[in-house]
Amino acid sequence: MAKPKVLVTRRWPAAVEAQLSETFDAVLNTGDKPLSEGELRDAMTSYDAVLPTVTDKISARAFDIARPQARILANYGVGYSHIDMHGAAGHGMTVTNTPDVLSECTADIAMTLLLMVARRAGEGERELRAGQWTGWRPTHLVGTKVSGKTLGIVGFGRIGQEMARRAHHGFGMKIVVQNRSRVSPDILARYGATQADSLEELMPQCDFVSLHCPGGPANRHLINTRMLNLMKPDAFLINTARGEVIDELALSRALWFETIGGAGLDVFDGEPRINPDLLDCENLVMLPHLGSATREAREAMGFRVLDNLNDFFEGREPRDRVT
Ligand code: DGY
C-alpha cells in the first residue's frame, strides 16, 4: 500500500524528520520558509496530511476549497488558535496537537521571565553589555524579592500546574488560580493553591500574574486596561500563552506610566512583529517565543505528531485529537 503523503510546513528536529521520511511519503521544508495562505490551501488539496505549526495561519479563507485531500492537520505544538476550527470541522478534518511534552519547558521559561523581570536581569545585562556598569553599590538595580510572594495563575491546565509546582515548591510562593472550570481540591492541594471565582477577584491579590490560558478569539485581550488597573502597582505580568491574550497598547501604557511593576513576555500579538510601543519599556523582559525551545521538548513534540499520524492512518483514534 502506498505511504500517506504528508507535508511538513517548517524545519523540524533532524531525528523526527528522519523518522517521518521513513514512515511516510514526506515532503520536508528544508528551506524553513513559512508557507503563504495560498500554499497552505494548495497543500490541503494535494497531501493526505498537513503538519502545520504556530506560524501557519490557517484561517477560514484557507479552508475555502471544494474537497481537501488532507484528512488530518497534525499540529506541531500544543496551541492551535492559528487554525480555524470551524473550517477544519466543516471538511470533517481531524486536528491534533502535542500536549504534555512541552509543559515543563514552557513553565521553565515562564519562571525565567518572572525571575528576570523581578530581579531586573534584562536591564542589568543591557547595562553591562553597553559598557555602562560602574560597579557594585547598595542602590544599584534593586529589584523585588520573589520567594514567598503571591502568584496568580490564569488557566490551570498542564503548563499552569507546572508553573505552580515550580513557584510553590521551589520559591515558597502562595498560589491563586483562575480557571474556566472548577479545579479539583486534590489538584489545588498539590500546590497549596486556592481558586478565585473570577479574574477580577484574582488580579488585586497577586504580586505576579502568569498567563497559561489558550489564545484565540475567546481570550483576545482578556488582559485589558480594566484588568491591568486591578493589579497592584508593583505587580508583574508574565505571558507564555499567546500574544493576543494581552491588549499590548494597554500593557505598554501600564508599563510606561508604571501603574504595574513590569512584565515578561514570550509571545506577542502578530509576532514576529513587535509592537514598537513595547520596545522602549525598560521594565519589560522579552523573549522570542522560546517556551518549548529545548532539544528534548522539540523532539518529543515531533514524535508526538508521529504518534498521532500513525494512530490516524492505522484507523485508531489519535490520542491528541482536538476536533
Ligand atoms: C505551542 O506549542 O503552542 C507553543 O507556543 C510552541 O511551542
Residues whose N, C-alpha, C, O or C-beta is under 5 A from the ligand:
A	BS01	DGY	G77 V78 G79 A241 S292
